[in-house]
């Protein structure tokens, strides 16, 4: 495929990946098989549908892998997070003064589109945001921690980007 033909199907979520991988995705799109690929690899949907269930899900992961990390004060699905802001999830620290003391509250917000996603995609985004509690930058230590919490993290992240591409085509 030439550079011109390649750019005809711009894959905005996959731009950082090698051209060969992008071409494989383009091939699946051209054959109308991208949705089939995703449903075979990631069948079913999770049942985490409320903020309360999402909090429990994130807390379980934190307890298993990050016991010494700061407590999570809030975890919720956020309708305002969307792909136009390139944010699928956010981790924030909200600082407030209470009685002369500075209190920091840790929050995780997950884009609402993950209510309809495969369980692995939800886990990947929660793992990603939890990892930021220990590692603020996207460095080797950060991705090593993500891989520890979710073996195969990099493949799931790639497939999540393929899923976002597929959603845009719908």
Steps between C-alpha positions, in 0.01 A plus 500: 500500500642838406528791740213670316270199525600452862402855592156454338394299805646707781512300822519778757514266801775286345739764365782404738496137385707355213358537147475121468256479793301794367480328161362184665226708662427673168470156340245390761306825441507451122371142540233611749647266763623741769195451726529122458869510600414695816203285601709183460783636714279677753162327526240628742463812707577565865230561759663804664226751423487735800751730664472288815589183307785682322638619835490142635669372182781758525539445875538123452779558246669755727484262798649218297785692336548840667434460871746775593368754250281784627135421565251556221228741605280491192467296180230577248387481141515848346285600201719804442812299425513431133729423217513859373698587811707183462399394849362155567575528867639754743670477833488814705598622841260757636655700783282676756568678825302347785543642847842641432625178338554434134309187396564333164227286350589253224243455225475287191258585221432253221333597172141377489563320170665226711159400638444324166853366456653156546619415854868511394461854366347626825773325700771647276382858548457458878845337527645790300351760733596305814860474377515880500464490879853355512652631175395840372672472161452250218845351547641145517408462867143612425451244221671228703247563779211493249630169361527363855138590578371386160720245320479572128432870572662621178290269281180605680596867458557446127169315466323774694630745241369268228164495682492882505576497127212256444263717711583802282408298190156409638 
